[in-house]
Amino acid sequence: MFPRAALLAAQRPLSVVGARSAAAAAAAQPAGGAVDRRQRPEHPGKVRLGFIPEEWFQFFYNKTGVTGPYTFGVGLITYLCSKEIYVMEHEYYSGLSLGIMAIIAVKKLGPVIAKWADGEIDKIESEWKEGRESELKVLADAIEAEKKEQWRADGALLLMEAKKENIALQLEAAFRERAMNVYSEVKRRLDYQVECRHVERRLNQKHMVNWIVSSVLSSISPQQEKETLNKCIADLSALALRVKSA
């Protein structure tokens, strides 16, 4: 246990410092004794010493100055110890040693464990992100495949139109071919009829000529034939003399 004189000696300078800090804070306050409430902690939710909220320090700063919270804490501890309200028995030293060990463990092992935990978190996050990206890639590929299928469907429609046009052209070609066949057959039959008429006309003409010749020959008597022959011979002789004289 600390002696009372030592505790009082330790408390006196702290009280002086606290009074000076309070005077400085009072001098820094605006006229009229109004407290400046505009100061706010820079980081809401931040704590000091692992468990004391930052707002408490800001409250004491506004009331007593920068050293106010520390003076209050040291004075409170000194009071508790000097009045033997808090008895420092063997459990105190055990707790103190455990606190020191805990602080050392936090300082030494904390960064390593935090780094390992951050690495695990980053690993899990990267796996989630990779799964998300792979799923997005699969969905994007599915969208592209669907667009390609739609394009192929449009191509199938164009192909169907082209096939219809080809079928129409084939039907037109077949129609023209059959029309040409009909024309050829009709022309061939008409030519056959014309040729038949020509042959019939020639035969009729030949029969008529033969009939006329036979009729004329039958009507000529032997005497007429002899006279005609003599007449022809005389005409030929006269013609020969004329040619020689010429």
Disulfide bonds with the S-S distance in Angstrom:
none
